[in-house]
């Protein structure tokens, strides 16, 4: 591993303090937007420093169950974190949960998941590395399947594993407790899932496990089992990322809800359209959780959105283009943007309409434009039209009566009032 500046293993107290501060900064960066258990960034900083000084990279574990063939942007959140650890010289361990997938993670589920065949699981697993490879360096990662040890366990070994958790502990977890209170059945094999996932941590000697907030119980079980099996003096830390909502803005992005997923395998035009369909309040959340902007940058952007300095549609155009550039390249991103503009923004818009020219240097009040160009008889009527959903800007309904118009990436903006009134703004430099 490469030493950070002023960190060469010296015993000088002042140098050690400087070095520790560097690792504190590293830990804060790695934990941005996430929750670290236990003891927060200070404990992670200690382990980062120890790993560097001993030249022993940390083992960073991420498990993915191939219950469906596609990974989605929700997976990209944790994969981005895994890549950050890789970039700092630590060992990424990607576990393809082919054994656990045959049970199905009960986290957040209101009913027993249907069992998958071994053939279906293997078919899904084959697609995962290519998809994960769009984010992490799979060549440098350790890729393992948990069937290597779970499928080989004999009865004595499995009973030993089961002895490390009580029924009370398992059924106390929120999803099981809720199902019990609603008198919904829980199959016995579901109770074994957290033990099986936790045992993965023992087998790969994990120093830290990544997961979503819905994985809290499962990930902490890995920590408990490491302590029980005495596999290492420092049992794994757990880094939990918030769950990314799907395109409906309500349900978490999940393979169980394919209609709301933005999959990493979506074709560029499809991915672009899905991103453009997310509710406006999700824009900055996507940017933060996907590691595109820092919390400080997101806070600044939210203020600009609230004040009308930024058009949310333009932000979504930027977000969609940025993500497609990552997964498919610059040419595909440009093509997908133009396809969206031509297919959706210009849909049902007449070829000819009144035009006005406005300077791109400053924003202009939508209500003022409506009144001055005869699209509304008065400011009060303009506001009423907006509140009633009768005004669109580039085919999107306007919700805010104080909406400000900004120069568009397409060099023009089309305002529609009702079904038949149109106005084109041509932005000039």
N, C-alpha and C positions, 0 to 999 in steps of 0.2 A: 504494500500500500504506500501511497505517496504522503509524506508528512506535509501538513499545512505549514505556512510560514511560522517561524519561531517555535516549531514543535519537533524537536529532534531527539526526544527521550532524555534530555538533560535533567539533572536533579535540582538545578537552580530554582529556588522558590518563585522568583519573579517571572522566570520563563514559563514555569508550570502554570502560574496564574494566567499569563497571556494565552498559553495553549488552551487552558480550560475554557476561557472566554470564546475562543475560536470554535470549540466543540459545542458550546452553548448556542452559538449562532447557527451552527449546522443543525443542531437538534430542533431549534425553533423553525428553521426552514423546512425540515422534514415533517414537522408536526403541524404546519400551517393548515388551518381548516379542519384539523382532526383532533381526536381525543386519545391521549396516551395513558395506558394503565400498566403498572401503578407508578406513582411518584412523579409523573410528568416529565418535562424536558430535562430536568437536572439528572435524572437517572439515565436517560438516553445519552446525554452528553458524557457521563462517566463511562458508559460502555463504548461509545465511539472513541473516546480518548484511549481507553485500555486496548481496544482492537488495533488502533494505529500504532501504539507504542510496542505492542507485542507482535505486530505484523500478522495478526490473525483476524481476517475479515469477519464481520458478523454474518450469520446465516439468516436471511430474510425470507420468510415463508409466505407464500400465497397459494391457497387451494382453490381450484375451479372444478366444479362438478359438471361434466358434460351431459346435462339433462336435455339440452337442445343443441342444434348444430351451430348456432350463432352466438358470438359475444356481442355486447352492446356498449354504449357510451358509459353506462353504469360501471361496467368492468374496467373501462378505460380510466376511471377515477383511481382505482387501486393499482392498476398497472402503471400509471404515471408515477405513483409513489414508489413502486418497486424500481422503476427506472432511475429515480433520484438516488436511491441507495446504490444501485449499480454504478452510477456515475461517480460516486464517492469511493468506489473500490470494494464494495461489499458483495457477498455472494447471494444472488437471487436463486431461490428454490421454488420452482413452479410445480405444484402437485396437481396432476390431473386425477381428479377423484373418481376413477372409474368404478371403484368398489362402493364408495359412499353414494354415488349417483344411482345405484340400483335400489337404494332405500329412498333417497330424496330428502333434502334438508327440510325439516319441519318448521324451521324458523319463519314466523309470520304467517303460517298456513292455518286455515280454519278447518281443514279436512286432510285425511290421509292422502298422500300423493300416489298416483298410480305407479306401479312397479314398472321399471324399464328392463328390457331384455339386454343381455350381454352384447348382442349384436348391435342394437340401437346405440348403446353407450359407446361402443368402439367406433362406430361410424361418426358419432358426434365428436369424439375426442380427436379424430384425425384432422378435423378442421381447425382445432384450437391453436396450434402452434403458429400457423400462418397468420392467424388473426392477431394473436398476442405479439408476434414479431413486428407488427406495425408500430409497437410502442416500446417494448423492451428488447434488449439484445439477447435473443434466444441462443446465439452461439456461445455466449459466456454464462448463460444460466444453466442450473442443474434441473433437468426435467425428469420427473419420476411419476410413476403411477402408484396410487396407494394399494392397488390390488397386489403389489409385490409383497407386501407384508400382511395385509388384512385377509387376503384369500388363502394365505398359507397358515393362518392361526389354527391350532388344534383346540379342542374343547377346553383343556386345562388352561391354556393361555388366554382364551376368551373369558373364562370365568374369573381368572386373575384380574383381567382388565375391568370386568363388570363390578368387581369387589371394591373398586376405588370410588364409587359413587353410590349414593343412596337414592331410593325411589323418591323420597321427599325432596331431595335436591333437584331431581330431574323434572318432576311434575310441578315444582314451584315456578319454573320459567313461565313467562307471561303467556306465550301462545298455548302451552299445555293447560295452564290454569284456566284460561278463557274457554278452551274447548270443554274442559270438565264442567265448568259452571253452566255451560250451554247444553250439557248432556250430549255432546258430540263424541263419537268414539275415537280412541287413540289406540292404534295398533302397537303391539309390544315391540316390534322391530324399530319403530320410530324412536323409542326411548334409548336405543343403542347409538343413534346417529352422533350425538355430541361426543360420546366416548370414542367412537371410531375416528372422528375428525381430530379429536384431541390427541389420540395415539399417534397420528401422523407427526405431531410436533416432537414426540419422543423419538421416533424413528429417524427423523432428519436433523435432530439436534438443533432445533430452531432457537435463535436468539430473540427474534421478533416476528410476530405474525400480523399480517395485514388483513383487514376485513372491513365490511360495512358495519354500521351501528347495529344492524339486525343480527350480527354474528358475535355479539358480546358474550353470550353464554357459552357458545361453542369454543371461542378463542380462549376464554378464561379456563375452560375445561382442559385445554392443552397445557396451560401453565400448571394447573393442579396435578395433572398426570405426570408431567416432568418432575415435579416435586416428589410424587409418590414413587416413581421409578428411579429417582435419584440419578437422572441422566446427566445433570450438570449443576454446578453450584449456584448459578444465576438462572432461574427459570425464565422462560420467554416473556418479553414485553408484548403488549397488545396495542396496535395502532388502528383505531376505528375511524373510518371515513363516513360522513353523512351520506345518506342515500339520495341518488339523483332521481328526480321525478321524470316520468315519461312525458310524451307530447301532450297529454291531457292536463298536465300540471298538478295532478292530484295523486295518482297511483305511482308508487316507486317503479322505476324502470326495471323490469323483470322479465325473464324468459317465460314466466307464466302468463304474462300479458303482452303477447307479441304485437298487438295493434298499437301499443303505446311506445314501442321500442324503436330506438335509432340504432340499428345494427352496424357493426363494423364491416359486414359483408354487403350492406346496401350499396347499390350502384350510385355513382355520384349524383345524378339527377334526382333520384329518390331520396338520398340523404339530405340534399340541399332543401328539397321541399319539406321534409319532415322538420328540419331545424327551423325553417321559416314559419312553421305552424305552431311553435311553442308559445305559450302565453308570455306577454311582455315581462311580467315579474320574474320569470325564470332566466332571463338573459344573463344577468350578472351572476346568478347562482351557478349556471353552467360554466361561465368564464372562470369563476373561483375554483370550483371543484375539479375542473379539468386542467387546472394549473396554468391557464392562459394569462391570468392577471393576479396580482397580489391583493390582499385584503385592502390595503391602502388605495390601490388603483380602483378597486371595485367600489369602495365608499365614495371616491371622487366621481366616478361614473354615475352612481345612483343619484348624487346631487344634481348632476347635469341632466339626467333624465327627468327628475322631479321639476326642474326649472324650465324644461323645454328646450335646453340647449342642444340636446341630441335627439334625433328621431329614432325611436326603438326599431323601426323597420331597417334603418341603415345599420344599426348594431347587429341585427340578426343576419343581414347580408354579409357583414364582416365575419361574424362567427361561423356561418355556414361555409364561406369561402376558405377561412383559415383551417377548419377541420378537414375539409376535403383536400386541401393542399397537403396536409400531413399524411393522409391515408392514400391519396391517389396522385398527387403531384400538381404542379402549377397549371399545366395545360387543361387537365380535367376540371380543376377548380374554376378557371375562366369560362370554360364551356358550360358547366353546370349553372353558373351565375347567369349567363346570357340566355340559357334555356329557360330558367325560371322567369326572368324578366319578360321574355317573349311569350311564354305560354300562360303565365298566371297574372302578372301585373298588367298585361295589355289585353286580357280576356274581356270580351264584350265592350271594348272601348272603340268608338268610331275612329276611322282613319283621319277624318278632318274635324277640327274643333277650334274654338277661339283660343288664341295664344297671347300671352303677355311675357315680357322679359323682365327678370328681376336679378339684382346683383347677388352673386353667391357669397359675398363677403359678410352678409349678416342675415339673421333670421327675420321672418316676417310673420305677423299675427294672422292666423287662418281666418278668424272672424272678419278682420279688416279686408282681406282679399275677397271673401264672399260678398261683402256689402259693396265694395268699390267696383266689382265686376258684374254686378247684377244677378248674382246667384242667390242672394237673400235681400229682401227689401229693407231690413234694419238689423242692427247688432243683436237686438233681443230675439228676432226671428232666426238669425244665424245660430245663436246659442241654442234655441229650441230645436232646430234641425239637428244639431250635433248631438244634443242629449237624447233625441229620439232615434238615433242611429241612422239618420238620413244622409250623412256626409261621409264620403270615402276619400282617402288619399292613397293613390296608387293601389286601388282595389281593396284597401283595408279600412274598416270602419273606424272612425275617430271617436274616442271616448271622452277626451278632455276638452272642455270649452276654451281653455287657454292654450290650445295646441299651437306651437310655433313651427313654421315650415323652414326647412334647411335645404341646401343644395343636395341633390341626389347623385349617387354614383352613376346613374343613367343619364345625367345632364339635363333631365327634365322631370317634372312632377305633374301628375294628372289628378285634378280635383273633380269629384263627381257628386252632384247633389240630386237625390232622387234617382230616377231611372234615365232621365233624358238630358240633364244639364251637365256639361263638361267644360273644363277649362284646363289648358296646358300651360304650365310655367316653364319657360326656358331659362335656365340659370346661366348668367353671363359672368365672366371673370372681371 
